Amino acid sequence: MAIFRCSKCGCDDDTALCNYWSAHLQEQPLLCSVCDPKIGKWHGEFPRRHETPNAVSPSGIVRNLVGLTRLADAGRELAAANKKLSNFQS
């Protein structure tokens, strides 16, 4: 079972139970079955678990970056996260 982290809500989902591969090939955000407007519901194959996607911590930032397929998107997210961390630590 290949698991990925949803780029919108942060939950873990299986690549075979949603539109992961078509989104990946089209360099679109990687969405779980709930966040994907084409599906819109949890598949029920396993319990839905997710992290708080906007947590201000280094581990939260890394979780948010998982699922981004475009380097430019990841760079913008990382710059914003660094700014949040610098404000948080001050």
Steps between C-alpha positions, in 0.01 A plus 500: 500500500660827387403783735527874435408809702214715364628848414173662614396335830816305591335159532667180383339323206579213266611591147271232353181626670490852356620699200862518622670382181309721258562802726867407533546471123324833442705668778182583693462500882482148641161469667341226710163360398316746732673814371482397134185664358465212251459250787396703806475218757724268699531152352479317835779252425682614816439767766572857396790652694638845444729755652425868546621633164583851621699411809786743560786265571778353288326162483170668403675690224652182359157333506357794304770471233426132439276473198622809319617395158626829361832626627382862478197419720721326754738799502219747567360279778844464657562877490164565667571233761841651576336839549242347738774325696706818533193685633417212730850482649526877558 
